[in-house]
Amino acid sequence: MYKTLNQYYKEKFGCKVYKLSIDAGFTCPNRDGTLSDKGCIFCSECGSGEFAESGNSITEQLEKAKKRVENKIKDGKYIAYFQPFTNTYAATDKLEKLFKEAISPEYIVGINIATRPDCLPQDTVEMLKELNKIKPVTIELGFQTSNQKTAEYIRRGYENNVYLDAVKRLKNANIEVVTHIIIGLPQETKQDALNTTKFCINAGTDGFKFHLLHVLKNTDLEKEYLNGKFRCLKLNEYAEILKACIQILPQDAVVHRITGDGDKKSLIAPLWSADKKKVLNYIHNFLAINN
């Protein structure tokens, strides 16, 4: 029904590939006062990097992360994944040094960099273009929604045309692009999710990460939820919307993620999302039956 990330990596690298999530110590213009000091309404204190390594050099983090999972991945390779906060929010020379350190180990076959579309100046894109000639570079853009009203509500901090421009410049540099979409944002409908998916398809993104909206402690979204401003999707509702989004994807699009899970210690809602195995089994079965 769709091309999974596992299938794509096996085609591209010829083996099982596992991501090693690391933290380079970046912040975000939505947190440091440049745009806001509050961050996006749903973002955790860890900048969506609860499961990333931290505190050491990039090389040390990669080694530590590799040791934790190497028993699960016999004869496989790894991708260095810069996950928390905005990972191109620094001077280009500093970024180049960090990213080159990340791709230097032989077991690293590529690098994924999570960032914001408004934090990709052209000199950084040119640096990434050169880096991509050494090992494959993938940029993951947090877009979430094409509904401008919702984007303002979640305090995203940039207009849709900024995303379009970033994707265009990255594609012109032959850099693979993955877009993050959140399903179930407050007041959004199934049609909103479809509109966002279509928008990203037309923009030229190569891959998709579909996330379930989940509410975490110590976020402004938690306050909205506890005050009854919105409700979270039920599992069957999420699966139905996800299926509709996947059905309109081009054949060559890669689905990197079909849901998202927050740290169980911080999860407020929906509580059903805490059982990741059960959720994935349900969604896989739902997609297979309703194909």
C-alpha positions as CSV (number, residue, x, y, z in Angstrom):
1,M,0.0,0.0,0.0
2,Y,2.9,2.3,0.7
3,K,6.7,2.3,0.8
4,T,8.0,1.9,4.3
5,L,11.2,3.4,5.6
6,N,12.6,-0.1,6.2
7,Q,11.9,-1.0,2.5
8,Y,13.4,2.2,1.3
9,Y,16.6,1.8,3.3
10,K,17.1,-1.8,2.2
11,E,16.8,-0.6,-1.4
12,K,19.1,2.3,-0.9
13,F,21.8,0.7,1.4
14,G,21.3,-3.0,0.9
15,C,20.8,-3.8,4.5
16,K,18.9,-3.0,7.7
17,V,19.5,0.6,8.8
18,Y,18.8,2.1,12.3
19,K,18.7,5.7,13.3
20,L,20.9,6.9,16.2
21,S,19.2,9.9,17.7
22,I,21.6,12.5,19.0
23,D,21.5,16.0,20.6
24,A,23.9,18.7,19.4
25,G,22.7,21.2,22.0
26,F,20.8,23.5,19.7
27,T,17.8,25.7,20.7
28,C,15.1,27.2,18.5
29,P,14.1,30.7,17.3
30,N,10.7,29.9,18.7
31,R,12.3,29.6,22.2
32,D,15.2,31.9,22.4
33,G,13.2,35.1,21.9
34,T,14.0,35.6,18.2
35,L,10.4,34.7,17.3
36,S,9.0,33.8,20.7
37,D,10.1,32.5,24.1
38,K,7.3,30.0,24.4
39,G,7.9,27.5,21.6
40,C,5.3,25.7,19.7
41,I,2.2,25.0,21.7
42,F,2.8,21.2,21.7
43,C,6.6,21.1,22.0
44,S,8.1,19.5,25.1
45,E,10.9,20.9,27.2
46,C,13.2,18.5,25.4
47,G,12.3,19.9,22.0
48,S,10.8,16.6,20.8
49,G,14.0,14.8,21.6
50,E,13.0,12.8,24.7
51,F,14.7,9.7,23.3
52,A,17.9,11.3,22.0
53,E,21.4,10.8,23.5
54,S,22.9,14.0,25.1
55,G,25.7,15.5,27.1
56,N,28.8,14.2,25.2
57,S,30.5,14.9,21.9
58,I,28.7,13.8,18.7
59,T,31.1,10.8,18.4
60,E,30.5,9.7,22.0
61,Q,26.7,10.0,21.6
62,L,26.8,7.9,18.4
63,E,28.8,5.2,20.1
64,K,26.6,5.2,23.1
65,A,23.4,5.0,21.0
66,K,24.9,2.3,18.9
67,K,25.7,0.1,21.9
68,R,22.1,0.3,23.0
69,V,20.7,-1.1,19.8
70,E,23.5,-3.1,18.1
71,N,22.0,-6.4,19.3
72,K,18.9,-5.7,17.4
73,I,20.6,-5.0,14.1
74,K,23.1,-7.7,13.1
75,D,25.3,-6.7,10.1
76,G,23.4,-3.4,9.7
77,K,24.3,0.2,9.3
78,Y,23.3,3.4,11.0
79,I,22.1,7.0,10.3
80,A,23.1,9.9,12.5
81,Y,19.8,11.6,13.4
82,F,20.0,15.2,14.8
83,Q,16.6,15.3,16.4
84,P,15.9,17.8,19.3
85,F,15.1,21.4,18.6
86,T,16.3,23.1,15.4
87,N,19.4,21.6,14.0
88,T,20.4,24.2,11.4
89,Y,20.0,27.1,13.9
90,A,23.7,28.1,14.0
91,A,26.5,29.5,11.9
92,T,27.2,27.4,8.8
93,D,30.9,26.7,9.8
94,K,29.8,25.3,13.2
95,L,27.1,23.2,11.5
96,E,29.6,21.8,9.0
97,K,32.0,20.8,11.8
98,L,29.3,18.9,13.7
99,F,27.8,17.2,10.7
100,K,31.2,16.1,9.4
101,E,32.0,14.6,12.8
102,A,28.6,12.7,12.6
103,I,29.3,11.1,9.2
104,S,32.9,10.2,9.9
105,P,32.4,6.8,11.5
106,E,32.4,3.9,9.0
107,Y,29.1,2.5,10.3
108,I,27.3,5.8,9.6
109,V,25.8,5.7,6.1
110,G,23.9,9.0,6.2
111,I,22.7,11.8,8.2
112,N,19.1,13.1,9.0
113,I,18.7,16.7,10.3
114,A,15.5,17.9,11.8
115,T,15.0,21.6,11.5
116,R,12.6,24.4,10.6
117,P,12.1,25.8,7.1
118,D,12.9,29.3,8.3
119,C,16.3,28.2,9.5
120,L,17.9,27.2,6.2
121,P,19.9,30.2,4.8
122,Q,21.3,29.5,1.4
123,D,24.9,29.2,2.6
124,T,23.8,26.4,4.9
125,V,22.0,24.7,2.0
126,E,25.1,25.0,-0.1
127,M,27.1,23.4,2.7
128,L,24.6,20.5,2.9
129,K,24.8,20.1,-0.8
130,E,28.6,19.4,-0.5
131,L,28.1,17.2,2.5
132,N,25.5,15.2,0.5
133,K,28.3,14.3,-1.9
134,I,30.1,12.5,0.9
135,K,27.2,10.7,2.5
136,P,23.4,11.1,1.9
137,V,21.8,14.0,3.7
138,T,18.1,14.1,4.6
139,I,16.5,17.2,5.9
140,E,13.4,16.8,8.0
141,L,11.1,19.8,8.1
142,G,8.6,20.4,10.9
143,F,5.6,21.7,8.9
144,Q,2.7,20.1,10.8
145,T,-0.2,21.8,8.9
146,S,-1.0,23.8,5.8
147,N,-4.0,25.4,7.6
148,Q,-2.6,28.9,8.3
149,K,-5.1,29.5,11.1
150,T,-4.0,26.3,12.9
151,A,-0.3,27.2,12.3
152,E,-0.9,30.5,14.1
153,Y,-2.7,28.8,16.9
154,I,0.2,26.3,17.5
155,R,2.7,29.2,17.2
156,R,4.6,27.7,14.3
157,G,6.1,31.0,13.5
158,Y,6.4,31.0,9.7
159,E,4.0,31.2,6.7
160,N,3.4,28.3,4.3
161,N,5.5,30.0,1.6
162,V,8.6,29.7,3.7
163,Y,8.2,25.9,3.7
164,L,7.6,25.9,-0.1
165,D,10.8,28.0,-0.6
166,A,12.9,25.7,1.7
167,V,11.7,22.5,-0.1
168,K,12.4,24.1,-3.5
169,R,16.0,25.1,-2.6
170,L,16.8,21.8,-0.9
171,K,15.5,19.9,-3.9
172,N,17.5,22.1,-6.3
173,A,20.5,21.1,-4.2
174,N,19.6,17.4,-4.6
175,I,18.9,17.0,-0.9
176,E,16.2,14.6,0.2
177,V,13.3,16.2,2.1
178,V,11.0,14.6,4.7
179,T,8.0,16.5,6.1
180,H,6.4,16.1,9.5
181,I,2.6,16.3,9.6
182,I,0.5,16.2,12.8
183,I,-2.9,14.6,12.5
184,G,-5.5,15.6,15.1
185,L,-4.5,19.2,15.8
186,P,-7.2,21.2,17.7
187,Q,-10.2,22.1,15.5
188,E,-8.7,20.3,12.5
189,T,-10.7,17.8,10.4
190,K,-9.9,14.9,8.2
191,Q,-10.0,17.3,5.3
192,D,-7.4,19.5,6.9
193,A,-5.1,16.5,7.2
194,L,-5.7,15.6,3.5
195,N,-5.2,19.2,2.5
196,T,-1.8,19.3,4.3
197,T,-0.7,16.0,2.7
198,K,-1.6,17.3,-0.7
199,F,0.2,20.6,-0.1
200,C,3.4,18.7,0.8
201,I,3.1,16.4,-2.2
202,N,2.7,19.4,-4.5
203,A,5.7,21.1,-2.8
204,G,7.9,18.1,-3.8
205,T,8.7,16.5,-0.4
206,D,10.2,13.0,-0.8
207,G,9.0,11.5,2.5
208,F,6.4,11.9,5.2
209,K,6.3,11.5,8.9
210,F,2.7,11.3,10.2
211,H,2.3,12.1,13.9
212,L,-0.6,11.7,16.2
213,L,-1.2,14.8,18.3
214,H,-0.4,13.9,21.9
215,V,-0.5,16.1,24.9
216,L,2.5,16.3,27.1
217,K,3.0,17.8,30.6
218,N,4.3,21.3,31.0
219,T,3.2,22.4,27.5
220,D,0.6,25.1,26.7
221,L,-1.3,22.4,24.8
222,E,-1.8,20.7,28.2
223,K,-3.5,23.8,29.5
224,E,-5.8,23.9,26.5
225,Y,-6.6,20.2,26.8
226,L,-7.4,20.3,30.5
227,N,-9.6,23.4,30.0
228,G,-11.6,21.4,27.5
229,K,-10.6,23.4,24.4
230,F,-10.3,20.3,22.3
231,R,-10.3,16.5,22.4
232,C,-7.8,14.0,21.2
233,L,-8.5,11.5,18.5
234,K,-9.5,7.9,19.3
235,L,-7.4,5.2,17.8
236,N,-9.9,4.2,15.1
237,E,-10.3,7.9,14.1
238,Y,-6.6,8.4,13.8
239,A,-6.3,5.2,11.7
240,E,-9.1,6.3,9.3
241,I,-7.5,9.8,8.7
242,L,-4.0,8.3,8.3
243,K,-5.3,5.8,5.8
244,A,-6.9,8.6,3.7
245,C,-3.7,10.5,3.7
246,I,-1.6,7.5,2.7
247,Q,-3.9,6.6,-0.1
248,I,-3.2,9.9,-1.9
249,L,0.6,9.7,-1.7
250,P,2.6,9.2,-4.9
251,Q,4.0,5.7,-5.5
252,D,7.6,6.8,-4.9
253,A,6.8,8.6,-1.6
254,V,8.3,7.1,1.5
255,V,6.4,6.9,4.7
256,H,9.0,7.3,7.5
257,R,6.5,7.2,10.3
258,I,2.8,6.3,10.7
259,T,2.4,7.6,14.3
260,G,4.3,9.3,17.1
261,D,4.6,8.5,20.8
262,G,5.5,10.8,23.6
263,D,7.5,10.0,26.7
264,K,5.1,7.9,28.9
265,K,6.2,9.8,32.0
266,S,5.0,13.1,30.4
267,L,2.0,11.8,28.5
268,I,-1.4,13.4,29.3
269,A,-3.4,12.2,26.4
270,P,-4.4,10.2,24.5
271,L,-3.4,7.4,26.9
272,W,-4.0,4.7,24.3
273,S,-0.9,6.0,22.5
274,A,1.3,4.8,25.4
275,D,1.0,1.1,24.2
276,K,3.1,1.6,21.0
277,K,3.1,-2.1,20.0
278,K,-0.7,-2.3,20.3
279,V,-1.1,0.9,18.3
280,L,1.2,-0.1,15.5
281,N,-0.5,-3.6,15.3
282,Y,-3.9,-1.9,15.1
283,I,-2.9,0.6,12.4
284,H,-1.0,-2.0,10.3
285,N,-4.1,-4.4,10.4
286,F,-6.4,-1.5,9.7
287,L,-4.4,-0.4,6.7
288,A,-4.2,-4.0,5.4
289,I,-7.9,-4.7,5.8
290,N,-9.0,-1.4,4.3
291,N,-6.5,-1.4,1.5
